[in-house]
Amino acid sequence: MVDAKMLVGMVFSGLSALVIEGIEDAGEMIVVRASTRGGAVECPACGTPTRRVHAFHERMPADVPVDGRRVLLRVRIRRMRCRSSSCARQTFREQVPGLLERYERHTVRLREQVRAVVRELAGRASARLLPALGIAAGRDTALRTLLGIALPDRAVPAVLGIDDFALRRSRNYATVLINADTGQRIDVLAGRSAGPLTQWLRTHPGVQTVCRDGSAAYAQAVRDALPGAIQVADRWHLWHGLAEAATKEVAGHSTCWVGATGLQDGPRARTTAERWRQVHELLDQDVGLLDCSRRLNLGLNTVKRYARASEPERLRRVPQYRPTLVDPYREHLRHRRAEEPGIPVTQLLDEIRELGYPGSANLLHRYLNQGRADEDQAHLSPRRASRLMLTRPDNLTDRQSERLDRLAASCPEMTVLRCLIRDFAGLLKPEQTNRARLETWICAAQSADLPHVRSFVRGLEQDLDAVIAALTNPHHNGRTEGVNTRTKMLKRQMYGRAGFTLLRHRILLD
């Protein structure tokens, strides 16, 4: 069996720097009485060792819990007198390095445990968890402990990743700087304008490459502070920009590929055709776009959209049907209505309910009245149609590939769009030959009758050097996007009420 002294030595092994004189059971708390081991102590002011004791004091710091109960130390320490008569500090209290520090109410190991919790949970959540672990701490103590953790001193990286995130959406933003190679957080700046970033880059030399998104402010800040640095655009944002342009082009050519799905009809379609006629009549009279918007009381972007369409049918869209509970039984309904055109809806409802349909009769009536059960294939919206073009061909099923072939062959513009998407996807794998391939791609996109793709190309040309660097260098801004995703979690964890100082501290400690 293990004797009591050995058991105490095992449980309180972290207090080996002290002499344990006794242990008391105080109900919800364990009180450990101890004293220092004596011996000479160096004066903190002049370094002179001394054994002269001036007085005794008692400190009562908290220690790590035992058996789920709080532990309180009652440590008798000495106030020493310095032997040097010229020392400015005549008396001082002895400290216990590694266990007790000056002015601390917790032992070092308890403080490290509290810090580990507050780094992950911050204030309120830590205040709820720590008492369950046997540690008494409120939210103010948790926040004070968190802000007391020293931020790591990290060197300025050669490859810097820059991105912004919202402190309050559409109002306040901040900028995060990371090491693009390792993902280490370097700094967080208030705002997302060029000024703070320019000042930071000038005071932290050593950056050679900057990975960023398409922000003009960040681009200007890097040009002002580091004219010789290489700017690398984010490849994900390049692909996202092309995807948005492709979705608009596919929607604009709905009349070409819609097939049996049908287009929007009724008052909205007639209003669209009438507005298209009004806009083009004014344009034929050499009226400017801004003047057209004022005369017709339409938004400028709306007028531009009407002006880009060569005919009103290009503005008509596929009906935006949402998935419903009837969709899994569409084939059954279509076959039954083809076999018996006059079959009652109540009988169809009974049949699909036997197959597991959990919805209502009204939902089935609306589904049939919209004609969705009479289509040869499921409804295809412009967004889903563009998704077929943007998906890697290896990830498409045979049915999706067949539908994509019909979609691309519906008109010459869709055929060209499919080729442009495929060729641009091949550029996203960085290679030195991509510079010449990008020039060829830009020429092909500019010559195509695809206005939204041409608008995307104009954006590429405005930041062409960064785009070329993105397609020829392995550096990317993906890790910065990952840091922003983690930052959103931190904000939600603090209920969105964290100030910039606290949020910055947590980001840099993460």
Rosetta blueprint (number, residue, H / E / L):
1 M L
2 V L
3 D L
4 A H
5 K H
6 M H
7 L H
8 V H
9 G H
10 M H
11 V H
12 F L
13 S H
14 G H
15 L H
16 S L
17 A L
18 L E
19 V E
20 I E
21 E E
22 G E
23 I E
24 E E
25 D E
26 A L
27 G L
28 E L
29 M E
30 I E
31 V E
32 V E
33 R E
34 A E
35 S E
36 T E
37 R L
38 G L
39 G L
40 A L
41 V E
42 E E
43 C L
44 P L
45 A L
46 C L
47 G L
48 T L
49 P E
50 T E
51 R L
52 R L
53 V E
54 H E
55 A E
56 F E
57 H E
58 E E
59 R E
60 M L
61 P L
62 A E
63 D E
64 V E
65 P E
66 V E
67 D L
68 G L
69 R E
70 R E
71 V E
72 L E
73 L E
74 R E
75 V E
76 R E
77 I E
78 R E
79 R E
80 M E
81 R E
82 C L
83 R L
84 S L
85 S L
86 S L
87 C L
88 A L
89 R L
90 Q L
91 T E
92 F E
93 R E
94 E L
95 Q L
96 V E
97 P L
98 G L
99 L L
100 L E
101 E L
102 R L
103 Y L
104 E L
105 R L
106 H E
107 T L
108 V H
109 R H
110 L H
111 R H
112 E H
113 Q H
114 V H
115 R H
116 A H
117 V H
118 V H
119 R H
120 E H
121 L H
122 A L
123 G L
124 R H
125 A H
126 S H
127 A H
128 R H
129 L H
130 L H
131 P H
132 A H
133 L H
134 G L
135 I L
136 A L
137 A L
138 G L
139 R H
140 D H
141 T H
142 A H
143 L H
144 R H
145 T H
146 L H
147 L H
148 G H
149 I L
150 A L
151 L L
152 P L
153 D L
154 R L
155 A L
156 V L
157 P L
158 A L
159 V E
160 L E
161 G E
162 I E
163 D E
164 D E
165 F E
166 A E
167 L E
168 R E
169 R L
170 S L
171 R L
172 N E
173 Y E
174 A E
175 T E
176 V E
177 L E
178 I E
179 N E
180 A L
181 D L
182 T L
183 G L
184 Q L
185 R E
186 I E
187 D E
188 V E
189 L E
190 A E
191 G L
192 R L
193 S L
194 A H
195 G H
196 P H
197 L H
198 T H
199 Q H
200 W H
201 L H
202 R H
203 T H
204 H L
205 P L
206 G L
207 V L
208 Q L
209 T E
210 V E
211 C E
212 R E
213 D L
214 G L
215 S L
216 A H
217 A H
218 Y H
219 A H
220 Q H
221 A H
222 V H
223 R H
224 D H
225 A H
226 L L
227 P L
228 G L
229 A L
230 I E
231 Q E
232 V E
233 A E
234 D L
235 R H
236 W H
237 H H
238 L H
239 W H
240 H H
241 G H
242 L H
243 A H
244 E H
245 A H
246 A H
247 T H
248 K H
249 E H
250 V H
251 A H
252 G H
253 H L
254 S H
255 T H
256 C H
257 W H
258 V L
259 G H
260 A H
261 T H
262 G L
263 L L
264 Q L
265 D L
266 G L
267 P H
268 R H
269 A H
270 R H
271 T H
272 T H
273 A H
274 E H
275 R H
276 W H
277 R H
278 Q H
279 V H
280 H H
281 E H
282 L H
283 L H
284 D H
285 Q L
286 D L
287 V L
288 G L
289 L H
290 L H
291 D H
292 C H
293 S H
294 R H
295 R H
296 L H
297 N L
298 L L
299 G L
300 L H
301 N H
302 T H
303 V H
304 K H
305 R H
306 Y H
307 A H
308 R H
309 A L
310 S L
311 E L
312 P H
313 E H
314 R H
315 L H
316 R L
317 R L
318 V L
319 P L
320 Q L
321 Y L
322 R L
323 P L
324 T L
325 L L
326 V L
327 D H
328 P H
329 Y H
330 R H
331 E H
332 H H
333 L H
334 R H
335 H H
336 R H
337 R H
338 A H
339 E H
340 E L
341 P L
342 G L
343 I L
344 P L
345 V H
346 T H
347 Q H
348 L H
349 L H
350 D H
351 E H
352 I H
353 R H
354 E H
355 L L
356 G L
357 Y L
358 P L
359 G L
360 S L
361 A H
362 N H
363 L H
364 L H
365 H H
366 R H
367 Y H
368 L H
369 N H
370 Q L
371 G L
372 R H
373 A H
374 D H
375 E L
376 D L
377 Q L
378 A L
379 H L
380 L L
381 S L
382 P H
383 R H
384 R H
385 A H
386 S H
387 R H
388 L H
389 M H
390 L H
391 T L
392 R L
393 P H
394 D H
395 N H
396 L L
397 T L
398 D H
399 R H
400 Q H
401 S H
402 E H
403 R H
404 L H
405 D H
406 R H
407 L H
408 A H
409 A L
410 S L
411 C L
412 P H
413 E H
414 M H
415 T H
416 V H
417 L H
418 R H
419 C H
420 L H
421 I H
422 R H
423 D H
424 F H
425 A H
426 G H
427 L H
428 L L
429 K L
430 P L
431 E L
432 Q L
433 T L
434 N H
435 R H
436 A H
437 R H
438 L H
439 E H
440 T H
441 W H
442 I H
443 C H
444 A H
445 A H
446 Q H
447 S H
448 A L
449 D L
450 L L
451 P H
452 H H
453 V H
454 R H
455 S H
456 F H
457 V H
458 R H
459 G H
460 L H
461 E H
462 Q H
463 D L
464 L H
465 D H
466 A H
467 V H
468 I H
469 A H
470 A H
471 L H
472 T H
473 N L
474 P L
475 H L
476 H L
477 N L
478 G H
479 R H
480 T H
481 E H
482 G H
483 V H
484 N H
485 T H
486 R H
487 T H
488 K H
489 M H
490 L H
491 K H
492 R H
493 Q H
494 M L
495 Y L
496 G L
497 R L
498 A L
499 G L
500 F H
501 T H
502 L H
503 L H
504 R H
505 H H
506 R H
507 I H
508 L H
509 L H
510 D L
